[in-house]
Amino acid sequence: MGKSIKVALAGAGAFGIKHLDAIRLIDGVEVVSLVSRELAKTKEVADQYGIGHVATDLADSLALKEVDAVILCTPTQLHAAQAMQCLQAGKHVQVEIPLADSLKGAEEVAALQKRTGLVAMCGHTRRFNPSHQWVHRKIQAKEFAIQQMDVQTYFFRRSNMNALGQARSWTDHLLWHHAAHTVDLFAWQTGGDIVQANAIQGPIHPALGIAMDMSIQLKSGTGAICTLSLSFNNDGPLGTFFRYIGDTGTYIARYDDLVDGKDNKIDVSKVDVSMNGIELQDREFFAAIRENREPNAAVAQVLPCYRVLNLLESQLLDSQPKSA
């Protein structure tokens, strides 16, 4: 296997913990540095996972010669700048979704990755969930072709809290974060460019400054269409539900579970070495480093997604009422 890959992880919040748990299951990888905003909390998490070095500044971790790679689970607004900071320091980098909160930022990361030749990928986890992998393999085998995807992304988030119910220092976004999952997945599953995209949104939250409800329509060059509904106002079942409507069947995916249109469970436990999408995502990152290859969800591969998000954002801005 060669030498152990030494990792610095930035962001000890809900998603950082998911990556730490996943990496524990992967041989030949060791987290040697943990970076987060509050030193005391960072030390507490580091002690739980046996991580020897803690910092509140990413530069301190990047200065460690033994660090080969970085996983960024930091606020969205920092992703592009920090990804470039890692690449400039000669470190491979995985950025949790989204790659950036602007097309300009995403393009700058992709351009720098191309110049450095380092592995840089984004956490588009839906490409790795066994449920979506199962559908993808059926498509590749020409046993199923998507006619429509119907996707619901629903949360109840009227205050600025993370997945653990803790206060966030930044504001999440339906378009630049949650829609990115489906925009990329739709293009990946259909194998076609997104040739048409439309969006509308509800009122802007007076405190959070973001739209709490959004509706997006997409069309692939293959002719397939996608309808995506997103809400932070949904006081009910939470998460994202994907309905694949195709020429030979209907499949409904929720994270790592899959059923057919008649609610019969499909066994996806043998699709990959784990049922954990985050673990599979991390395994791909480290395998690409060892094999010196482009990973699935490389920044160059997901860049078209951010072009679509930029187009949708322009539509939404143009549709906002103009102040007098």
N, C-alpha and C positions, 0 to 999 in steps of 0.2 A: 504493500500500500504506500510505502514511502513515509516521509516525515509527517508528523501531525500538523494539521492546519491550525494556526493560532488566530483566534478571532477576537475582535473588539466589538461589543454590542452597545449601541447608543440608544438610550430610551428604555428606562426600567419600568414602564407602565404596563398596561394590560397586554399589548401585543408583544412587547419585549419579553414578558414572562412566557408567552406562548413559544417564542423562538428558543428561549433558554431551555424549556421543557423538551422541545423537539431535538435540540442539539445533544442533549443527554443521551438520546437514542441512536446517535450516529457515531460510528467508530472513526477514530483518527482525526477528530476535531475537538478542539479545546478552546473555551472562552477564557481569555486571559485578562481582559479589561472590560469594565462596565462603566459607561458614561451616562449620567443623568443630571437633571437640574438641581436636585436637593441632595447634598452630600450624605446626610444621615440616612435618608431612605435608600440611597444608592448602596451604602455600606451594608445596610440590613439585607437587601436582596443579594448582594455579592456574597455575604456570609452564608446565605442559604444554599447558594450554588457553588461554593468553593472557588470563587473568583478572587484572585490575589490583588488586582490593581483596580482602583476606583478613581474617577475624576468627574469634574463638572464641566470640563472643556474638552471637546473632541480632539483638539490639537495635542493634548497631553497623551491620549491613547495613540494617535498617529505617530507620535515621536518614538514609540516603543519599536525597536528594530524587529522584535520577534513577531509582531502583528503582521499577518499575511492578508487578512481580509476584514471587512467591516460590514455589519448589518445595521442599517439605520431604521429605527422605530421611533423617530422623533416627530415633532409636529410637522404637518404637511408643508407649511410655509418655509421650512428649513431644508426640505429634501434635495432640491436641485443644487443649492450652494454647498451643502455638506457632501453630496455625492461627488461633486467636482473637487472638493477639498481632499477627499479620500483618493481619488484618481491622481491628483497632483502629487500626493504623498507616496504614490507607487503601490497603493493597496487596492485589491479587488473589492468590489462593493455590491451589496444587495440593498436596494431601497424598498422599504415597504410602500405599498400602493398609497397614493399616487406618486409617480416619478417626479412630478412638479405640479405647481398650481397655475402654470401658464405654459403656452406653447413655446415661448422663448426659452424658458428654463429647461424644458424637456429637450429641445433641440441643442442647447449648449452642452448638456450632459452627453447626448449621443455623439456630438462632434468630438468632445474630449475623449470619450471611450475609443472612438475610431483612431485618434492620434496615439493614444497610449497602448492600445492593444490589450488592455487589462479586461478581465471579466467584469461586466456590469450588467446586472439584471434587476428587474422590478418585480415586486411581490404581487403579481396578478394570479392570485391563488386559485381562481376558478380553473385555470389551465391544468392544475395539479390535483384537484379534488377527484377521487376515484369515480364519482357519479358522472362528472363531465368527461373524464377520460374514457369511460365506457361508451358514451355517446359518440365521442370523437373517433374511436376505433371503428365503430359501426359505420360512421360516415366514410372513413378512409377505405373500408372494405366494400364501399358502394352498396351497403345493405340498408341505408337510411339516408334520406336527403331532407334537410330542413325546409319547410315551407313557411313556418312562422315560429318565432319565439315570443312567449308572453311572460314577462318578468315583473315580479313585485318585490321591491326593496322597502321594507317597512320597519321603522323603529319608533319608540316613544321617547323623544329627546327634546323636551321643551326647556330644559336647563342644560348648562354646559358640563355634561358628565361623560365619563368614558365607560367602557364595557364592564368595569368593576364597580361602577357607581361612585367613582371618585371625581372630584372637580378637575376639569381640564384647564390648562394654561392657554389653550388655543381653541379655535372654533372649527368644527368639522364642516364638511360641505357635501351636499347631495350630488352636485355635478362633478366636481373635480376629484372626489373620492369614490363615492358609491356608484355613480353612473359609469365610472371608468372600468369597473369590473365587467359590467354587461356589454359596454361598447367593444371592449377588447375581446371578450368571449364570443360575441356574435360574429365578429370578423374571423376569429380563429376557427370557429366551428363551421362556418359556411365556406371558408376558403376564398372569399371574395372581398374586394374593397367595399367600404361603405360609400355608396354613391348618392345617397340622399339622407338628410338628417334634419329633424324639426324638433323644437322644444317649446313648451310653455311652462310657466311657473305661477305659484300662488303668491299671496302677500309676503312681504319681507318682515321677519320677526323684529319687533322694535328694539329688543335688547341684543339678540344674537347677530342681527344684521344680515341674515341669510334667508332665502326662501325655505319654507318648511315642507312644501309640496311641489312636485315637478312631474311632468309627463313628457316622454321622449319617444319619437318614432324614428326608426332606422330602416334603410333598405340596402341590401347587399347587391353587388354586381351579379350574383347568381340568381337574383329575383326574389330571394327570401326576404321577409320583413320581420321587424321586431318592435314590440310595444313594451315600453318600460315605464312603470309607475313607481315613484319614490315618495316617501313621506317620513317626516320626523314627528308627525302628529298621531300616529296609529297606536291606539291603546288596545292592543290585541296580540295575536301571535306575531312574534318579532323575528326578523331575519330576511333572507332573500329566497324566493321561490321561483324556480325556472320551469316553464312548461315548453317542451320541445314538441311542436306539431309537425309531423313529417309525412312522407309519402307511404311509409309502411308501418306507421304506429305513432303513438304519443307517449312521451316520457316526462316525468315530473321529478326534478332534482331539488333537494334542499341540503346544501352543504355536501356531506359525504353519503347521503342516502338517496336512493333512486327507486321509483315505482313506475309502472306503466299506466296508461290512461284509465285502466279499470282498478287501480290502486293495488295491483299485485306487486309485492316487493321483488326487486331484482338484486341478486347477490353480486355486489361489487367488491367483495373482500379479497378476491384474488387478482384484481386489476393491477395492483402495485404492491410494494413491500409493506405498506402501511395504509391505514384508513385516515390518517391525519394529513390534511392538505398542506399545512404549514411545514410539517416534517418533510414531506415529499418535495416541496419547494426548496427547502434548505438542502436536501440531498442533491438536487439538481445543481444548485449553486456550487457546492463543494466538488461535485463530480466534474463540472466544467472547468474548475480551477485545476484539478489534478490532470485532466485530459487535454488541457489547453485548447478548449473549443468554445464556440458560442453556446450559451445555455438557452433552453426554452424560456421565453419571456425576457430575452436580452433587450436592453434599452432600444436598440435599433428595430427590433421586432414590434415593440409596443408603441413606437413613436406615432404610427398612423392613428392610434386611439386618441392621442392628445391633440392631433390636428382636428379630429371630429369634435372633441370637447371645446376647442377654441371656437369652432364654427357655431356650436350651440350657444356658447357664452355670448358671442356677438349677437345672435338672434335675441337672446333674453335681454341684453342691454338695450338693444334697439326698441324692444317692446315695452320697456319701462316708461311710465308716465313722465313727461318732461316737466320740470319745475318751472313755475312762471317767472 
